[in-house]
Amino acid sequence: MNVLDENVREDQRAILGQWRIPFRQVGKELSSLGAQDDVIIALLHRLKHPTFFTEDEDFFKFRLRHRDYGLVWLSVRSIEAAMCIRRLLRQPSFRTQAQRLGKVARVSIDGVRYWQTGSPELARVDWL
C-alpha cells in the first residue's frame, strides 16, 4: 500500500491517480489532518506493509527503519512529487512492495539514498 502524507499537493495526487498508481492519503482516507509524526508511525504499524511518501525531512532518520514499512522523503520541489514517486516505483531495487520494506529513503532529482534494516550504511541508487 502506498500512503501519501497530507503535505503532498492535490494536483500531484490527481496525477498519480491518472497514472493508476494506487494510494491512500493521510487526512483524506487515513487518519486525520494535522496528524503528528508519532501518530503516522503508529498508523504505519497498523497497515499491511505500507510505503509512506512525504515531503517532511523529519522522516529521513536511520532510527525509523522498520521491517514492516518503508519511508520515502521526497526531497524535491512539490510540483515534482508525483513524477518522483512514479520514478521510484519503477526503479528495479524499489519496484515491489517487499523491496521497499525496511528502507528509509531520500528521493531527489539525482537518485535515491537509503538506509535498510540490517545495514548501517547509507546506500545509493542512481536513476536509470
PyMOL CGO cylinders between C-alpha atoms (Angstrom):
from pymol import cmd
from pymol.cgo import CYLINDER

trace = [
    CYLINDER, 0.00, 0.00, 0.00, 1.26, 3.44, -0.95, 0.3, 1, 1, 1, 1, 1, 1,
    CYLINDER, 1.26, 3.44, -0.95, 0.46, 6.12, 1.61, 0.3, 1, 1, 1, 1, 1, 1,
    CYLINDER, 0.46, 6.12, 1.61, 0.81, 9.83, 0.88, 0.3, 1, 1, 1, 1, 1, 1,
    CYLINDER, 0.81, 9.83, 0.88, 1.39, 12.34, 3.63, 0.3, 1, 1, 1, 1, 1, 1,
    CYLINDER, 1.39, 12.34, 3.63, -1.11, 15.18, 3.79, 0.3, 1, 1, 1, 1, 1, 1,
    CYLINDER, -1.11, 15.18, 3.79, 1.62, 17.53, 2.53, 0.3, 1, 1, 1, 1, 1, 1,
    CYLINDER, 1.62, 17.53, 2.53, 1.51, 16.00, -0.97, 0.3, 1, 1, 1, 1, 1, 1,
    CYLINDER, 1.51, 16.00, -0.97, -0.34, 18.51, -3.16, 0.3, 1, 1, 1, 1, 1, 1,
    CYLINDER, -0.34, 18.51, -3.16, -3.76, 17.80, -4.63, 0.3, 1, 1, 1, 1, 1, 1,
    CYLINDER, -3.76, 17.80, -4.63, -2.52, 18.21, -8.21, 0.3, 1, 1, 1, 1, 1, 1,
    CYLINDER, -2.52, 18.21, -8.21, 0.19, 15.59, -7.55, 0.3, 1, 1, 1, 1, 1, 1,
    CYLINDER, 0.19, 15.59, -7.55, -2.42, 13.26, -6.06, 0.3, 1, 1, 1, 1, 1, 1,
    CYLINDER, -2.42, 13.26, -6.06, -4.51, 13.71, -9.22, 0.3, 1, 1, 1, 1, 1, 1,
    CYLINDER, -4.51, 13.71, -9.22, -1.53, 12.89, -11.46, 0.3, 1, 1, 1, 1, 1, 1,
    CYLINDER, -1.53, 12.89, -11.46, -0.84, 9.70, -9.51, 0.3, 1, 1, 1, 1, 1, 1,
    CYLINDER, -0.84, 9.70, -9.51, -4.49, 8.75, -9.97, 0.3, 1, 1, 1, 1, 1, 1,
    CYLINDER, -4.49, 8.75, -9.97, -4.26, 9.37, -13.72, 0.3, 1, 1, 1, 1, 1, 1,
    CYLINDER, -4.26, 9.37, -13.72, -1.21, 7.10, -13.83, 0.3, 1, 1, 1, 1, 1, 1,
    CYLINDER, -1.21, 7.10, -13.83, -3.22, 4.45, -11.93, 0.3, 1, 1, 1, 1, 1, 1,
    CYLINDER, -3.22, 4.45, -11.93, -0.77, 4.39, -9.04, 0.3, 1, 1, 1, 1, 1, 1,
    CYLINDER, -0.77, 4.39, -9.04, -2.81, 3.24, -6.05, 0.3, 1, 1, 1, 1, 1, 1,
    CYLINDER, -2.81, 3.24, -6.05, -2.51, 5.20, -2.81, 0.3, 1, 1, 1, 1, 1, 1,
    CYLINDER, -2.51, 5.20, -2.81, -4.31, 6.42, 0.26, 0.3, 1, 1, 1, 1, 1, 1,
    CYLINDER, -4.31, 6.42, 0.26, -3.62, 9.79, 1.84, 0.3, 1, 1, 1, 1, 1, 1,
    CYLINDER, -3.62, 9.79, 1.84, -3.32, 10.90, 5.44, 0.3, 1, 1, 1, 1, 1, 1,
    CYLINDER, -3.32, 10.90, 5.44, -6.09, 13.38, 6.19, 0.3, 1, 1, 1, 1, 1, 1,
    CYLINDER, -6.09, 13.38, 6.19, -8.36, 12.00, 3.48, 0.3, 1, 1, 1, 1, 1, 1,
    CYLINDER, -8.36, 12.00, 3.48, -8.66, 8.20, 3.54, 0.3, 1, 1, 1, 1, 1, 1,
    CYLINDER, -8.66, 8.20, 3.54, -6.40, 7.64, 6.56, 0.3, 1, 1, 1, 1, 1, 1,
    CYLINDER, -6.40, 7.64, 6.56, -6.12, 9.31, 9.97, 0.3, 1, 1, 1, 1, 1, 1,
    CYLINDER, -6.12, 9.31, 9.97, -6.90, 13.00, 10.28, 0.3, 1, 1, 1, 1, 1, 1,
    CYLINDER, -6.90, 13.00, 10.28, -5.43, 16.26, 9.05, 0.3, 1, 1, 1, 1, 1, 1,
    CYLINDER, -5.43, 16.26, 9.05, -2.60, 17.52, 11.19, 0.3, 1, 1, 1, 1, 1, 1,
    CYLINDER, -2.60, 17.52, 11.19, -1.58, 14.06, 12.43, 0.3, 1, 1, 1, 1, 1, 1,
    CYLINDER, -1.58, 14.06, 12.43, 1.72, 14.28, 14.28, 0.3, 1, 1, 1, 1, 1, 1,
    CYLINDER, 1.72, 14.28, 14.28, 4.72, 12.21, 13.21, 0.3, 1, 1, 1, 1, 1, 1,
    CYLINDER, 4.72, 12.21, 13.21, 4.33, 9.70, 16.06, 0.3, 1, 1, 1, 1, 1, 1,
    CYLINDER, 4.33, 9.70, 16.06, 0.67, 9.16, 15.10, 0.3, 1, 1, 1, 1, 1, 1,
    CYLINDER, 0.67, 9.16, 15.10, 1.71, 8.49, 11.50, 0.3, 1, 1, 1, 1, 1, 1,
    CYLINDER, 1.71, 8.49, 11.50, 4.36, 5.97, 12.58, 0.3, 1, 1, 1, 1, 1, 1,
    CYLINDER, 4.36, 5.97, 12.58, 1.73, 4.20, 14.72, 0.3, 1, 1, 1, 1, 1, 1,
    CYLINDER, 1.73, 4.20, 14.72, -0.60, 4.19, 11.71, 0.3, 1, 1, 1, 1, 1, 1,
    CYLINDER, -0.60, 4.19, 11.71, 2.10, 2.61, 9.54, 0.3, 1, 1, 1, 1, 1, 1,
    CYLINDER, 2.10, 2.61, 9.54, 2.48, -0.19, 12.12, 0.3, 1, 1, 1, 1, 1, 1,
    CYLINDER, 2.48, -0.19, 12.12, -1.26, -0.95, 11.78, 0.3, 1, 1, 1, 1, 1, 1,
    CYLINDER, -1.26, -0.95, 11.78, -1.30, -1.06, 7.97, 0.3, 1, 1, 1, 1, 1, 1,
    CYLINDER, -1.30, -1.06, 7.97, -0.16, -4.02, 5.90, 0.3, 1, 1, 1, 1, 1, 1,
    CYLINDER, -0.16, -4.02, 5.90, 3.31, -3.27, 4.50, 0.3, 1, 1, 1, 1, 1, 1,
    CYLINDER, 3.31, -3.27, 4.50, 2.87, 0.41, 3.59, 0.3, 1, 1, 1, 1, 1, 1,
    CYLINDER, 2.87, 0.41, 3.59, 5.30, 2.71, 1.86, 0.3, 1, 1, 1, 1, 1, 1,
    CYLINDER, 5.30, 2.71, 1.86, 4.88, 6.24, 3.19, 0.3, 1, 1, 1, 1, 1, 1,
    CYLINDER, 4.88, 6.24, 3.19, 5.71, 9.17, 0.87, 0.3, 1, 1, 1, 1, 1, 1,
    CYLINDER, 5.71, 9.17, 0.87, 6.25, 12.56, 2.48, 0.3, 1, 1, 1, 1, 1, 1,
    CYLINDER, 6.25, 12.56, 2.48, 7.83, 15.95, 1.86, 0.3, 1, 1, 1, 1, 1, 1,
    CYLINDER, 7.83, 15.95, 1.86, 8.78, 16.09, 5.56, 0.3, 1, 1, 1, 1, 1, 1,
    CYLINDER, 8.78, 16.09, 5.56, 12.53, 15.67, 6.12, 0.3, 1, 1, 1, 1, 1, 1,
    CYLINDER, 12.53, 15.67, 6.12, 11.85, 14.54, 9.71, 0.3, 1, 1, 1, 1, 1, 1,
    CYLINDER, 11.85, 14.54, 9.71, 11.04, 11.05, 8.39, 0.3, 1, 1, 1, 1, 1, 1,
    CYLINDER, 11.04, 11.05, 8.39, 14.54, 10.58, 6.94, 0.3, 1, 1, 1, 1, 1, 1,
    CYLINDER, 14.54, 10.58, 6.94, 16.08, 9.13, 10.09, 0.3, 1, 1, 1, 1, 1, 1,
    CYLINDER, 16.08, 9.13, 10.09, 18.12, 5.97, 10.48, 0.3, 1, 1, 1, 1, 1, 1,
    CYLINDER, 18.12, 5.97, 10.48, 16.25, 5.02, 13.66, 0.3, 1, 1, 1, 1, 1, 1,
    CYLINDER, 16.25, 5.02, 13.66, 12.89, 4.93, 11.82, 0.3, 1, 1, 1, 1, 1, 1,
    CYLINDER, 12.89, 4.93, 11.82, 13.83, 1.85, 9.78, 0.3, 1, 1, 1, 1, 1, 1,
    CYLINDER, 13.83, 1.85, 9.78, 11.37, -0.99, 10.30, 0.3, 1, 1, 1, 1, 1, 1,
    CYLINDER, 11.37, -0.99, 10.30, 10.88, -4.28, 8.51, 0.3, 1, 1, 1, 1, 1, 1,
    CYLINDER, 10.88, -4.28, 8.51, 7.11, -3.78, 8.16, 0.3, 1, 1, 1, 1, 1, 1,
    CYLINDER, 7.11, -3.78, 8.16, 7.06, -0.45, 6.30, 0.3, 1, 1, 1, 1, 1, 1,
    CYLINDER, 7.06, -0.45, 6.30, 9.08, 1.84, 4.06, 0.3, 1, 1, 1, 1, 1, 1,
    CYLINDER, 9.08, 1.84, 4.06, 9.56, 5.61, 4.42, 0.3, 1, 1, 1, 1, 1, 1,
    CYLINDER, 9.56, 5.61, 4.42, 10.32, 7.90, 1.49, 0.3, 1, 1, 1, 1, 1, 1,
    CYLINDER, 10.32, 7.90, 1.49, 11.25, 11.57, 1.88, 0.3, 1, 1, 1, 1, 1, 1,
    CYLINDER, 11.25, 11.57, 1.88, 10.57, 13.41, -1.37, 0.3, 1, 1, 1, 1, 1, 1,
    CYLINDER, 10.57, 13.41, -1.37, 13.43, 15.90, -1.34, 0.3, 1, 1, 1, 1, 1, 1,
    CYLINDER, 13.43, 15.90, -1.34, 12.21, 17.62, -4.50, 0.3, 1, 1, 1, 1, 1, 1,
    CYLINDER, 12.21, 17.62, -4.50, 10.00, 20.57, -5.40, 0.3, 1, 1, 1, 1, 1, 1,
    CYLINDER, 10.00, 20.57, -5.40, 6.34, 19.90, -4.50, 0.3, 1, 1, 1, 1, 1, 1,
    CYLINDER, 6.34, 19.90, -4.50, 5.38, 20.01, -8.16, 0.3, 1, 1, 1, 1, 1, 1,
    CYLINDER, 5.38, 20.01, -8.16, 7.76, 17.08, -8.85, 0.3, 1, 1, 1, 1, 1, 1,
    CYLINDER, 7.76, 17.08, -8.85, 6.37, 14.73, -6.22, 0.3, 1, 1, 1, 1, 1, 1,
    CYLINDER, 6.37, 14.73, -6.22, 4.22, 12.54, -8.50, 0.3, 1, 1, 1, 1, 1, 1,
    CYLINDER, 4.22, 12.54, -8.50, 6.99, 12.17, -11.07, 0.3, 1, 1, 1, 1, 1, 1,
    CYLINDER, 6.99, 12.17, -11.07, 9.48, 11.14, -8.39, 0.3, 1, 1, 1, 1, 1, 1,
    CYLINDER, 9.48, 11.14, -8.39, 7.06, 8.68, -6.80, 0.3, 1, 1, 1, 1, 1, 1,
    CYLINDER, 7.06, 8.68, -6.80, 6.46, 7.02, -10.17, 0.3, 1, 1, 1, 1, 1, 1,
    CYLINDER, 6.46, 7.02, -10.17, 10.17, 7.02, -10.92, 0.3, 1, 1, 1, 1, 1, 1,
    CYLINDER, 10.17, 7.02, -10.92, 10.94, 5.34, -7.58, 0.3, 1, 1, 1, 1, 1, 1,
    CYLINDER, 10.94, 5.34, -7.58, 8.24, 2.71, -8.10, 0.3, 1, 1, 1, 1, 1, 1,
    CYLINDER, 8.24, 2.71, -8.10, 9.81, 1.86, -11.47, 0.3, 1, 1, 1, 1, 1, 1,
    CYLINDER, 9.81, 1.86, -11.47, 13.36, 1.65, -10.06, 0.3, 1, 1, 1, 1, 1, 1,
    CYLINDER, 13.36, 1.65, -10.06, 14.44, -2.04, -10.01, 0.3, 1, 1, 1, 1, 1, 1,
    CYLINDER, 14.44, -2.04, -10.01, 15.51, -2.02, -6.35, 0.3, 1, 1, 1, 1, 1, 1,
    CYLINDER, 15.51, -2.02, -6.35, 12.24, -0.35, -5.21, 0.3, 1, 1, 1, 1, 1, 1,
    CYLINDER, 12.24, -0.35, -5.21, 9.76, -1.81, -7.70, 0.3, 1, 1, 1, 1, 1, 1,
    CYLINDER, 9.76, -1.81, -7.70, 7.95, -4.21, -5.38, 0.3, 1, 1, 1, 1, 1, 1,
    CYLINDER, 7.95, -4.21, -5.38, 6.36, -3.63, -2.03, 0.3, 1, 1, 1, 1, 1, 1,
    CYLINDER, 6.36, -3.63, -2.03, 8.71, -6.19, -0.49, 0.3, 1, 1, 1, 1, 1, 1,
    CYLINDER, 8.71, -6.19, -0.49, 11.75, -4.31, -1.83, 0.3, 1, 1, 1, 1, 1, 1,
    CYLINDER, 11.75, -4.31, -1.83, 10.61, -1.08, -0.17, 0.3, 1, 1, 1, 1, 1, 1,
    CYLINDER, 10.61, -1.08, -0.17, 10.05, -2.60, 3.27, 0.3, 1, 1, 1, 1, 1, 1,
    CYLINDER, 10.05, -2.60, 3.27, 12.70, -1.83, 5.87, 0.3, 1, 1, 1, 1, 1, 1,
    CYLINDER, 12.70, -1.83, 5.87, 14.03, 1.17, 3.96, 0.3, 1, 1, 1, 1, 1, 1,
    CYLINDER, 14.03, 1.17, 3.96, 14.16, 4.84, 4.85, 0.3, 1, 1, 1, 1, 1, 1,
    CYLINDER, 14.16, 4.84, 4.85, 14.86, 6.69, 1.62, 0.3, 1, 1, 1, 1, 1, 1,
    CYLINDER, 14.86, 6.69, 1.62, 15.56, 10.19, 0.36, 0.3, 1, 1, 1, 1, 1, 1,
    CYLINDER, 15.56, 10.19, 0.36, 14.45, 10.72, -3.22, 0.3, 1, 1, 1, 1, 1, 1,
    CYLINDER, 14.45, 10.72, -3.22, 15.99, 13.60, -5.13, 0.3, 1, 1, 1, 1, 1, 1,
    CYLINDER, 15.99, 13.60, -5.13, 16.50, 14.56, -8.74, 0.3, 1, 1, 1, 1, 1, 1,
    CYLINDER, 16.50, 14.56, -8.74, 19.93, 12.84, -8.57, 0.3, 1, 1, 1, 1, 1, 1,
    CYLINDER, 19.93, 12.84, -8.57, 18.68, 9.47, -7.32, 0.3, 1, 1, 1, 1, 1, 1,
    CYLINDER, 18.68, 9.47, -7.32, 17.90, 7.67, -4.09, 0.3, 1, 1, 1, 1, 1, 1,
    CYLINDER, 17.90, 7.67, -4.09, 19.87, 7.39, -0.87, 0.3, 1, 1, 1, 1, 1, 1,
    CYLINDER, 19.87, 7.39, -0.87, 18.59, 4.98, 1.74, 0.3, 1, 1, 1, 1, 1, 1,
    CYLINDER, 18.59, 4.98, 1.74, 19.17, 3.02, 4.88, 0.3, 1, 1, 1, 1, 1, 1,
    CYLINDER, 19.17, 3.02, 4.88, 17.89, -0.52, 5.13, 0.3, 1, 1, 1, 1, 1, 1,
    CYLINDER, 17.89, -0.52, 5.13, 17.27, -2.78, 8.08, 0.3, 1, 1, 1, 1, 1, 1,
    CYLINDER, 17.27, -2.78, 8.08, 20.28, -4.96, 8.72, 0.3, 1, 1, 1, 1, 1, 1,
    CYLINDER, 20.28, -4.96, 8.72, 22.80, -2.43, 7.39, 0.3, 1, 1, 1, 1, 1, 1,
    CYLINDER, 22.80, -2.43, 7.39, 24.28, 0.69, 8.99, 0.3, 1, 1, 1, 1, 1, 1,
    CYLINDER, 24.28, 0.69, 8.99, 25.47, 2.06, 5.63, 0.3, 1, 1, 1, 1, 1, 1,
    CYLINDER, 25.47, 2.06, 5.63, 23.72, 4.73, 3.60, 0.3, 1, 1, 1, 1, 1, 1,
    CYLINDER, 23.72, 4.73, 3.60, 23.22, 3.16, 0.16, 0.3, 1, 1, 1, 1, 1, 1,
    CYLINDER, 23.22, 3.16, 0.16, 22.81, 4.95, -3.13, 0.3, 1, 1, 1, 1, 1, 1,
    CYLINDER, 22.81, 4.95, -3.13, 20.89, 4.20, -6.32, 0.3, 1, 1, 1, 1, 1, 1,
    CYLINDER, 20.89, 4.20, -6.32, 21.17, 6.44, -9.35, 0.3, 1, 1, 1, 1, 1, 1,
    CYLINDER, 21.17, 6.44, -9.35, 18.19, 6.84, -11.65, 0.3, 1, 1, 1, 1, 1, 1,
    CYLINDER, 18.19, 6.84, -11.65, 18.17, 4.64, -14.71, 0.3, 1, 1, 1, 1, 1, 1,
]
cmd.load_cgo(trace, "trace")
